[in-house]
Structures are given as C-alpha cells and as structure tokens.
Amino acid sequence: MTRLVKVNTLAVAKRWFKQLKAETHPIARKRIGIWKLPYQGVRAADYGYSSNTNYVVGNVLSVETKIPNLGERIA
C-alpha cells in the first residue's frame, strides 16, 4: 500500500515521515521522502500555524506520478 499525505507545516510533515518510515519495510524506507508543494488556491482561514508552502510525504513513485508540480525534496 502506498500512502501519500499532504500537510501544511514542516513539523507535521516530519512526524508523518517518521511514522511512514517505521511502518515500511527496511529496504523501502529509502524511497520515502518529503517534498515542498507550492500552495495553490485561497485559504478559507489564515491560521497562525499554516505557511504558504504545503508539504507532501510519501513514497517516491506514488508522489511523482500523482502530483505534477513538485518542489524540491527536503528529506
């Protein structure tokens, strides 16, 4: 099962990254990463913990095939 998670802060993205690495097989752990995703659209509410950049956490193959406009890879 490939999991793909979109979050709005880097701290939450790092927590998902840690959780996904713990759940996957040791060989597949190298394929999990965090990417920047430029925010698209208008927010309904501007919360203090949100930023203009969203983050995507998941397997390399699932992220690259499902999301065409990825930013740089963080982890």
C-alpha positions as CSV (number, residue, x, y, z in Angstrom):
1,M,0.0,0.0,0.0
2,T,1.4,3.4,-1.0
3,R,0.4,6.3,1.2
4,L,0.5,9.9,0.2
5,V,0.0,12.7,2.8
6,K,-0.4,16.4,2.2
7,V,0.2,18.7,5.2
8,N,0.6,22.4,5.8
9,T,3.6,22.6,8.1
10,L,7.1,21.1,8.1
11,A,6.8,19.9,11.6
12,V,3.7,17.7,10.8
13,A,5.4,16.5,7.6
14,K,8.4,15.3,9.7
15,R,6.1,13.4,12.0
16,W,4.4,11.7,9.1
17,F,7.8,11.0,7.6
18,K,8.9,9.3,10.8
19,Q,5.7,7.3,11.1
20,L,5.8,6.1,7.5
21,K,9.5,5.0,7.9
22,A,8.5,3.0,10.9
23,E,5.7,1.3,9.1
24,T,7.5,0.3,5.9
25,H,9.9,-2.5,5.1
26,P,13.6,-1.6,5.8
27,I,14.5,-1.8,2.1
28,A,11.6,0.6,1.1
29,R,12.5,3.2,3.7
30,K,14.9,4.9,1.3
31,R,12.1,5.7,-1.1
32,I,10.0,7.7,1.4
33,G,10.5,11.5,1.2
34,I,9.2,15.0,1.9
35,W,8.7,17.5,-0.9
36,K,7.7,21.1,-1.0
37,L,4.4,21.8,-2.8
38,P,3.6,25.5,-3.6
39,Y,0.2,26.5,-2.1
40,Q,-2.5,26.6,-4.7
41,G,-5.7,28.4,-4.1
42,V,-7.1,30.6,-1.4
43,R,-7.3,29.6,2.2
44,A,-10.7,29.6,3.9
45,A,-9.0,30.9,7.1
46,D,-5.5,32.1,7.7
47,Y,-4.3,30.1,10.7
48,G,-1.1,31.0,12.5
49,Y,0.4,27.6,12.1
50,S,0.0,27.4,8.3
51,S,2.5,28.6,5.8
52,N,2.4,29.4,2.1
53,T,4.1,26.1,1.3
54,N,2.4,22.8,1.7
55,Y,4.4,19.6,2.1
56,V,3.9,16.1,0.6
57,V,5.1,13.0,2.4
58,G,5.1,9.6,0.8
59,N,6.7,7.0,-1.5
60,V,8.8,8.5,-4.4
61,L,6.8,6.6,-7.1
62,S,3.4,7.5,-5.8
63,V,4.2,11.1,-5.2
64,E,5.9,11.7,-8.6
65,T,3.1,10.1,-10.5
66,K,0.1,11.7,-8.7
67,I,1.5,15.3,-8.2
68,P,2.8,17.0,-11.3
69,N,4.1,20.3,-9.8
70,L,6.5,19.2,-7.0
71,G,9.0,21.5,-5.5
72,E,12.4,20.5,-4.0
73,R,12.8,17.3,-2.0
74,I,13.6,18.0,1.7
75,A,14.2,14.5,3.0
